Amino acid sequence: MKGDYLETKVDRLYEIVKKRRKIKISEAASIMKVKPERIEEWAKILEDHGIIDIFYPIIGEAELRIKGDKDEKKG
């Protein structure tokens, strides 16, 4: 165990999004070996805490984006 804390699946998802700046839900699901629906549930927790944004484009798949990333708001 790293340090003196327990890392949850939600923590791990946040670390992935933080590292990549943005990631498709299906890609995160593949990395974490869970269903996309589970990633979306965890992402909503992070979004409710103001940590990430869930971006739903008109066409295509939803993305998870790190909150406040100015470059991501342009596209």
DSSP file (Angstrom, degrees, kcal/mol; ACC not computed):
  #  RESIDUE AA STRUCTURE BP1 BP2  ACC     N-H-->O    O-->H-N    N-H-->O    O-->H-N    TCO  KAPPA ALPHA  PHI   PSI    X-CA   Y-CA   Z-CA
    1    1 A M              0   0    0      0, 0.0     2,-0.4     0, 0.0     5,-0.1   0.000 360.0 360.0 360.0 132.4    0.0    0.0    0.0
    2    2 A K    >   -     0   0    0      3,-0.1     3,-1.1     2,-0.1     5,-0.0  -0.627 360.0 -36.0 -77.0 127.4    1.3    3.4   -1.0
    3    3 A G  T 3  S-     0   0    0     -2,-0.4     0, 0.0     1,-0.2     0, 0.0  -0.194 102.8 -49.3  61.1-149.4    1.6    5.7    2.0
    4    4 A D  T 3  S+     0   0    0      2,-0.0     2,-0.3     0, 0.0    -1,-0.2  -0.093 108.8  83.0-115.4  33.3   -1.0    5.6    4.8
    5    5 A Y  S <  S-     0   0    0     -3,-1.1     2,-0.5     2,-0.0    -3,-0.1  -0.944  72.3-120.2-136.0 159.7   -4.2    5.7    2.7
    6    6 A L        -     0   0    0     -2,-0.3     2,-0.5    -5,-0.1    -2,-0.0  -0.860  25.9-140.3 -98.1 124.6   -6.4    3.3    0.8
    7    7 A E        -     0   0    0     -2,-0.5     2,-0.1     4,-0.1    -5,-0.0  -0.746  18.8-156.2 -87.8 125.9   -6.8    4.1   -2.9
    8    8 A T     >  -     0   0    0     -2,-0.5     4,-2.1     1,-0.1     5,-0.1  -0.438  31.4-105.9 -93.0 170.9  -10.3    3.6   -4.2
    9    9 A K  H  > S+     0   0    0      1,-0.2     4,-2.4     2,-0.2     5,-0.1   0.855 123.5  54.9 -63.0 -35.3  -11.5    2.9   -7.8
   10   10 A V  H  > S+     0   0    0      2,-0.2     4,-2.4     1,-0.2    -1,-0.2   0.909 106.9  50.2 -65.1 -41.7  -12.8    6.5   -7.9
   11   11 A D  H  > S+     0   0    0      1,-0.2     4,-2.3     2,-0.2    -2,-0.2   0.918 110.3  50.3 -59.6 -43.6   -9.3    7.7   -6.9
   12   12 A R  H  X S+     0   0    0     -4,-2.1     4,-2.0     1,-0.2    -2,-0.2   0.906 108.9  51.0 -64.2 -41.7   -7.7    5.6   -9.6
   13   13 A L  H  X S+     0   0    0     -4,-2.4     4,-2.5     1,-0.2     5,-0.2   0.928 109.4  51.2 -60.5 -44.7  -10.2    7.0  -12.2
   14   14 A Y  H  X S+     0   0    0     -4,-2.4     4,-3.0     1,-0.2    -2,-0.2   0.916 108.1  51.9 -58.8 -43.6   -9.3   10.6  -11.1
   15   15 A E  H  X S+     0   0    0     -4,-2.3     4,-2.2     2,-0.2    -1,-0.2   0.883 109.8  49.7 -61.5 -38.9   -5.6    9.8  -11.5
   16   16 A I  H  X S+     0   0    0     -4,-2.0     4,-2.2     2,-0.2    -2,-0.2   0.938 114.1  44.1 -64.9 -47.2   -6.1    8.5  -15.0
   17   17 A V  H  X S+     0   0    0     -4,-2.5     4,-2.4     1,-0.2    49,-0.3   0.914 113.3  51.8 -64.3 -42.6   -8.2   11.6  -16.0
   18   18 A K  H  < S+     0   0    0     -4,-3.0    -1,-0.2    -5,-0.2    -2,-0.2   0.903 111.9  46.3 -60.8 -42.6   -5.7   13.9  -14.3
   19   19 A K  H  < S+     0   0    0     -4,-2.2    -1,-0.2    -5,-0.2    -2,-0.2   0.898 122.3  34.5 -67.9 -41.5   -2.7   12.3  -16.2
   20   20 A R  H  < S-     0   0    0     -4,-2.2     2,-0.9    -5,-0.2    -2,-0.2   0.648  91.2-141.7 -90.9 -16.4   -4.4   12.3  -19.6
   21   21 A R  S  < S+     0   0    0     -4,-2.4    45,-2.2    -5,-0.2     2,-0.3  -0.120  82.6  20.4  76.4 -37.0   -6.4   15.6  -19.2
   22   22 A K  E     +A   65   0A   0     -2,-0.9     2,-0.3    43,-0.2    43,-0.2  -0.974  67.2 173.0-155.8 150.5   -9.3   13.9  -21.1
   23   23 A I  E     -A   64   0A   0     41,-2.0    41,-3.2    -2,-0.3     2,-0.1  -0.975  33.7-110.7-157.8 141.8  -10.3   10.4  -21.9
   24   24 A K  E  >  -A   63   0A   0     -2,-0.3     4,-2.3    39,-0.2    39,-0.2  -0.456  31.0-121.3 -71.2 147.6  -13.3    8.6  -23.4
   25   25 A I  H  > S+     0   0    0     37,-2.0     4,-2.3     1,-0.2     5,-0.2   0.894 112.7  52.3 -57.9 -42.1  -15.5    6.7  -21.0
   26   26 A S  H  > S+     0   0    0     36,-0.3     4,-2.1     1,-0.2    -1,-0.2   0.867 108.5  50.8 -65.3 -35.0  -14.9    3.4  -23.0
   27   27 A E  H  > S+     0   0    0      2,-0.2     4,-2.3     1,-0.2    -1,-0.2   0.919 110.6  48.1 -67.9 -43.3  -11.2    3.9  -22.8
   28   28 A A  H  X S+     0   0    0     -4,-2.3     4,-2.5     1,-0.2    -2,-0.2   0.897 110.8  52.7 -62.4 -39.5  -11.2    4.4  -19.1
   29   29 A A  H  X>S+     0   0    0     -4,-2.3     5,-2.0    -5,-0.2     4,-1.0   0.898 109.1  49.3 -62.7 -40.8  -13.4    1.3  -18.7
   30   30 A S  H  <5S+     0   0    0     -4,-2.1     3,-0.3     2,-0.2    -2,-0.2   0.920 111.8  48.0 -64.7 -44.3  -10.9   -0.7  -20.7
   31   31 A I  H  <5S+     0   0    0     -4,-2.3    -2,-0.2     1,-0.2    -1,-0.2   0.912 119.5  38.5 -61.7 -43.5   -8.0    0.5  -18.6
   32   32 A M  H  <5S-     0   0    0     -4,-2.5    -1,-0.2    -5,-0.2    -2,-0.2   0.505 106.3-126.9 -89.8  -4.5   -9.8   -0.2  -15.4
   33   33 A K  T  <5 +     0   0    0     -4,-1.0     2,-0.3    -3,-0.3    -3,-0.2   0.917  69.4 113.6  59.1  47.3  -11.4   -3.4  -16.6
   34   34 A V  S   <S-     0   0    0     -5,-2.0    -1,-0.2    -6,-0.1    -2,-0.1  -0.874  74.2 -83.2-135.8 170.0  -15.0   -2.4  -15.7
   35   35 A K    >>  -     0   0    0     -2,-0.3     4,-1.5     1,-0.1     3,-0.9  -0.449  37.4-118.0 -73.8 148.8  -18.1   -1.6  -17.7
   36   36 A P  H 3> S+     0   0    0      0, 0.0     4,-2.4     0, 0.0     5,-0.2   0.829 114.1  62.6 -55.3 -32.8  -18.5    1.9  -19.1
   37   37 A E  H 3> S+     0   0    0      1,-0.2     4,-1.9     2,-0.2     5,-0.1   0.878 101.8  50.6 -61.2 -37.1  -21.6    2.3  -16.9
   38   38 A R  H <> S+     0   0    0     -3,-0.9     4,-2.5     2,-0.2    -1,-0.2   0.908 108.5  51.7 -67.3 -42.2  -19.5    1.9  -13.8
   39   39 A I  H  X S+     0   0    0     -4,-1.5     4,-2.9     1,-0.2    -2,-0.2   0.916 108.9  51.3 -60.0 -42.7  -17.0    4.6  -15.1
   40   40 A E  H  X S+     0   0    0     -4,-2.4     4,-2.1     2,-0.2    -1,-0.2   0.893 108.6  51.2 -63.6 -39.1  -19.9    7.0  -15.6
   41   41 A E  H  X S+     0   0    0     -4,-1.9     4,-1.4     2,-0.2    -2,-0.2   0.947 114.0  43.5 -60.3 -48.9  -21.2    6.4  -12.1
   42   42 A W  H  X S+     0   0    0     -4,-2.5     4,-2.0     1,-0.2    -2,-0.2   0.888 111.3  55.0 -64.9 -38.5  -17.7    7.1  -10.6
   43   43 A A  H  X S+     0   0    0     -4,-2.9     4,-2.8     1,-0.2    -1,-0.2   0.871 103.4  55.5 -63.3 -36.9  -17.3   10.1  -12.9
   44   44 A K  H  X S+     0   0    0     -4,-2.1     4,-2.6     2,-0.2    -1,-0.2   0.866 105.4  52.7 -64.4 -35.1  -20.6   11.6  -11.7
   45   45 A I  H  X S+     0   0    0     -4,-1.4     4,-1.2     2,-0.2    -2,-0.2   0.944 112.2  44.6 -62.5 -47.2  -19.2   11.4   -8.1
   46   46 A L  H  <>S+     0   0    0     -4,-2.0     5,-2.5     1,-0.2     6,-0.6   0.883 113.4  50.6 -65.3 -38.3  -16.1   13.3   -9.2
   47   47 A E  H ><5S+     0   0    0     -4,-2.8     3,-1.8     1,-0.2    -1,-0.2   0.904 105.8  55.5 -66.0 -41.2  -18.1   15.8  -11.2
   48   48 A D  H 3<5S+     0   0    0     -4,-2.6    -1,-0.2     1,-0.3    -2,-0.2   0.793 107.6  50.6 -61.0 -28.1  -20.4   16.4   -8.1
   49   49 A H  T 3<5S-     0   0    0     -4,-1.2    -1,-0.3    -3,-0.2    -2,-0.2   0.347 117.9-114.4 -91.6   5.4  -17.3   17.2   -6.2
   50   50 A G  T < 5S+     0   0    0     -3,-1.8    -3,-0.2     2,-0.2    -2,-0.1   0.756  84.8 115.5  72.8  25.2  -16.1   19.7   -8.9
   51   51 A I  S   <S+     0   0    0     -5,-2.5    16,-2.0     1,-0.2     2,-0.3   0.832  77.1   9.7 -96.7 -38.7  -13.0   17.7   -9.8
   52   52 A I  E     -B   66   0A   0     -6,-0.6     2,-0.4    14,-0.2    14,-0.2  -0.869  65.6-130.1-133.9 168.6  -13.8   16.6  -13.4
   53   53 A D  E     -B   65   0A   0     12,-3.1    12,-2.9    -2,-0.3     2,-0.6  -0.947  11.6-142.5-116.5 143.6  -16.4   17.4  -16.1
   54   54 A I  E     -B   64   0A   0     -2,-0.4     2,-0.6    10,-0.2    10,-0.2  -0.944  21.1-158.0-102.3 118.2  -18.3   14.9  -18.1
   55   55 A F  E     -B   63   0A   0      8,-3.0     8,-2.5    -2,-0.6    -2,-0.0  -0.871   8.1-167.3-103.9 121.7  -18.6   16.2  -21.7
   56   56 A Y        -     0   0    0     -2,-0.6     6,-0.1     6,-0.2     5,-0.1  -0.883  13.0-157.2-108.9 100.2  -21.4   14.8  -23.8
   57   57 A P        -     0   0    0      0, 0.0     3,-0.1     0, 0.0     5,-0.0  -0.290  26.9-116.2 -72.4 162.4  -20.8   15.8  -27.5
   58   58 A I  S    S+     0   0    0      1,-0.2     2,-0.4     3,-0.0    -2,-0.0   0.918 105.8  24.7 -62.4 -43.3  -23.6   15.9  -30.0
   59   59 A I  S    S+     0   0    0      2,-0.1    -1,-0.2     0, 0.0     2,-0.2  -0.979 114.2  20.0-123.6 135.8  -22.0   13.1  -31.9
   60   60 A G  S    S-     0   0    0     -2,-0.4     2,-0.2    -3,-0.1     0, 0.0  -0.520  92.7 -34.2 106.0-173.2  -19.7   10.6  -30.5
   61   61 A E        -     0   0    0     -2,-0.2    -2,-0.1     1,-0.1    -6,-0.0  -0.553  60.5-100.3 -93.1 148.2  -18.8    9.3  -27.1
   62   62 A A        -     0   0    0     -2,-0.2   -37,-2.0    -6,-0.1     2,-0.3  -0.307  37.7-153.5 -63.4 146.8  -18.8   11.0  -23.7
   63   63 A E  E     -AB  24  55A   0     -8,-2.5    -8,-3.0   -39,-0.2     2,-0.5  -0.912  11.7-135.1-122.7 150.1  -15.4   12.2  -22.4
   64   64 A L  E     -AB  23  54A   0    -41,-3.2   -41,-2.0    -2,-0.3     2,-0.4  -0.910  28.9-173.0-100.8 131.8  -14.1   12.8  -18.9
   65   65 A R  E     -AB  22  53A   0    -12,-2.9   -12,-3.1    -2,-0.5   -43,-0.2  -0.969  30.1-107.6-130.2 142.4  -12.1   16.0  -18.7
   66   66 A I  E >   - B   0  52A   0    -45,-2.2     3,-1.4    -2,-0.4   -14,-0.2  -0.461  49.1-103.0 -65.6 135.6  -10.1   17.5  -15.8
   67   67 A K  T 3  S+     0   0    0    -16,-2.0     3,-0.1     1,-0.2    -1,-0.1  -0.351  99.7  13.5 -64.9 135.0  -12.0   20.4  -14.3
   68   68 A G  T 3  S+     0   0    0      1,-0.2     2,-1.1    -2,-0.1    -1,-0.2   0.576  76.6 149.5  80.8   9.7  -10.7   23.9  -15.3
   69   69 A D    X>  -     0   0    0     -3,-1.4     3,-0.9     1,-0.2     4,-0.9  -0.672  31.4-162.7 -78.8 102.7   -8.5   22.8  -18.2
   70   70 A K  H >> S+     0   0    0     -2,-1.1     4,-0.6     1,-0.3     3,-0.6   0.829  83.9  58.5 -58.6 -37.0   -8.8   25.9  -20.4
   71   71 A D  H >> S+     0   0    0      1,-0.2     3,-0.7     2,-0.2     4,-0.6   0.850 102.7  54.0 -62.4 -34.5   -7.5   24.1  -23.5
   72   72 A E  H <4 S+     0   0    0     -3,-0.9     3,-0.5     1,-0.2    -1,-0.2   0.753  97.2  64.5 -74.2 -24.0  -10.3   21.5  -23.3
   73   73 A K  H << S+     0   0    0     -4,-0.9    -1,-0.2    -3,-0.6    -2,-0.2   0.713  95.4  60.6 -73.3 -18.9  -13.0   24.2  -23.2
   74   74 A K  H <<        0   0    0     -3,-0.7    -1,-0.2    -4,-0.6    -2,-0.2   0.823 360.0 360.0 -74.5 -31.9  -12.1   25.3  -26.7
   75   75 A G     <        0   0    0     -4,-0.6    -2,-0.2    -3,-0.5    -1,-0.2   0.437 360.0 360.0-110.5 360.0  -12.8   22.0  -28.4
